[in-house]
Amino acid sequence: MEFLIVFDIVNAALLLWLWYITIKKYPSLPEQIPTKIDFEGKPYRFGNKKLVFALPVMALLIFGLFIYVFQFPEKFNYPVEITHENQGRQTLIAVLGLRLLQFSASLIFLNLQDFTLRKAVNTEAKPKVSMVAILLSWIAVVLVFITIAVVIK
């Protein structure tokens, strides 16, 4: 399961990138930034520019939670009874699934933050990745995970 470290490195890099773009763009933001954006990309609520740090803080907390949870795979809720024979496979499936979930959440956080930062300075800005594509990506992640789980099982 050493290959799973790649997910951890990529997820940490995405988190660092999220913080980097936020800190880099913060000085150029107006005092009021969009804090709520509908599915069409139109802001409908605004707040102080300090709120731009809310998403990176949430991402950091979620990253820490995932790292903590990865330490205790024996506590996971498995869909089958864990035996000595299937313990390794079931743990691999669970940990891989959580890392895929963390990866997709990191990408979504990055996309949302990027859009918020661009929308704050340009009201005509469009998201680089649409909300429909984000929802479809979540479905794709679930399908990939199920496929991997069936193959490993």
Residue pairs with C-beta under 8 A, 6 or more apart in sequence:
1 91
1 92
1 95
4 95
4 96
4 99
7 96
7 99
7 100
7 102
7 103
8 67
8 99
10 103
11 63
11 66
11 99
11 102
11 103
11 106
12 63
14 103
14 106
14 107
14 109
14 110
15 56
15 59
15 60
15 63
15 106
17 110
18 55
18 56
18 59
18 106
18 109
18 110
18 113
19 56
19 60
21 110
21 113
21 114
21 117
22 52
22 53
22 55
22 56
22 113
22 117
25 52
25 117
26 49
26 52
26 53
28 121
29 49
29 52
29 117
29 120
29 121
30 49
30 120
30 121
31 48
31 49
32 46
32 47
32 48
32 49
33 46
33 47
33 48
33 49
33 51
33 52
33 116
33 119
33 120
34 43
34 45
34 46
34 116
34 119
34 120
35 43
35 45
35 46
35 47
35 51
35 116
36 43
36 44
36 45
37 43
37 44
37 115
37 116
37 119
38 44
39 131
41 115
41 119
41 126
41 127
41 131
43 119
49 120
52 113
52 116
52 117
52 120
55 109
55 112
55 113
55 116
56 109
56 113
58 109
59 105
59 106
59 109
62 102
62 105
63 102
63 106
66 98
66 99
66 102
69 98
70 95
70 98
70 99
73 91
73 94
73 95
74 91
76 91
76 94
78 90
78 94
80 86
80 90
82 90
89 152
89 153
92 152
93 148
93 149
93 152
93 153
96 145
96 148
97 145
97 148
97 149
100 141
100 144
100 145
101 141
101 145
103 141
104 137
104 138
104 141
107 137
108 134
108 137
111 127
111 128
111 129
111 134
114 127
114 128
115 125
115 127
115 128
118 125
119 125
